[in-house]
Amino acid sequence: MLPELPPLPALTRAEAELIDRYLDVVDLLGRINPAHHGDTYRGLRAAQALVGGAVALRDALALMHQRGESELHAATLARALRVLDGERRTARVTLPPASGS
């Protein structure tokens, strides 16, 4: 049985959209990362999808701005990212630890 996750913090609809679109882009960047195993076709497909993901991320931020949400509440958004497995997902974007060989 999986452990129960903490609840998501209260987010506006625009903040929730921002988090979702950000994680979509992070997942795509993780698939493109040349420091991880994978094939070029998979990376190509992720790179092609990244264009749409970046547009969706931009639109989420533009919506927040239009609604007068001019400040990102970093602590709240970071909690939401942690609940949604953001630490593992963003780790795929970075370089893996150097091997000892």
C-alpha positions in Angstrom: 0.0 0.0 0.0 1.4 3.4 -1.0 1.9 6.0 1.7 -0.7 8.8 1.7 0.5 12.0 0.1 0.1 15.3 1.8 -2.7 17.3 0.3 -2.0 19.9 -2.3 -1.9 23.4 -0.9 -4.7 25.8 -1.9 -3.9 27.1 -5.4 -5.7 29.4 -7.7 -6.8 27.8 -11.0 -4.1 29.7 -12.8 -1.4 28.6 -10.3 -2.5 25.0 -10.7 -2.2 25.4 -14.5 1.3 26.9 -14.1 2.4 24.0 -12.0 1.0 21.4 -14.4 2.5 23.1 -17.5 5.9 23.6 -15.7 6.1 19.9 -14.8 5.1 18.9 -18.4 8.1 20.9 -19.7 10.4 19.5 -17.0 9.3 15.9 -18.0 10.1 16.7 -21.7 13.5 18.2 -20.8 14.3 15.1 -18.8 13.5 13.0 -21.9 15.8 15.2 -24.0 18.7 15.2 -21.5 21.7 13.7 -23.3 23.3 12.7 -20.0 20.7 10.0 -19.6 20.2 6.8 -21.5 17.7 6.9 -24.3 17.5 7.0 -28.1 17.6 10.0 -30.4 14.1 9.4 -31.7 12.7 9.7 -28.1 14.7 12.9 -27.6 13.5 14.3 -31.0 9.8 13.6 -30.1 10.3 15.3 -26.7 12.0 18.3 -28.3 9.1 18.6 -30.8 6.6 18.5 -28.0 8.6 21.0 -26.0 7.5 23.8 -28.4 3.9 23.2 -27.4 4.8 22.8 -23.8 6.6 26.1 -23.7 3.6 27.9 -25.3 1.3 26.4 -22.7 3.6 27.4 -19.9 3.8 30.9 -21.3 0.0 31.0 -21.6 -0.4 29.9 -18.0 1.9 32.7 -16.8 0.1 35.3 -19.1 -3.2 34.2 -17.6 -1.9 34.7 -14.1 -0.6 38.2 -15.0 -3.9 39.1 -16.7 -5.8 38.1 -13.6 -3.6 40.4 -11.5 -1.7 37.5 -9.9 1.6 39.4 -10.1 3.6 37.5 -7.5 4.6 33.9 -7.5 4.2 32.5 -4.0 7.3 30.3 -4.0 6.8 28.5 -0.8 3.3 27.4 -1.7 4.2 26.5 -5.2 7.2 24.5 -4.0 5.0 22.5 -1.7 2.7 21.7 -4.6 5.7 20.7 -6.7 6.9 18.3 -3.9 3.5 16.7 -3.6 3.4 16.2 -7.4 6.8 14.4 -7.3 8.6 17.5 -8.6 11.9 16.7 -6.9 12.3 13.4 -8.8 11.0 14.8 -12.0 13.3 17.8 -12.0 16.3 15.6 -11.1 16.1 14.1 -14.6 17.0 17.5 -16.0 20.3 17.7 -14.2 23.5 15.8 -14.7 23.7 12.4 -13.0 26.4 12.0 -10.4 29.8 11.2 -11.8 30.7 7.6 -11.7 33.7 6.4 -9.7 35.4 4.7 -12.7 
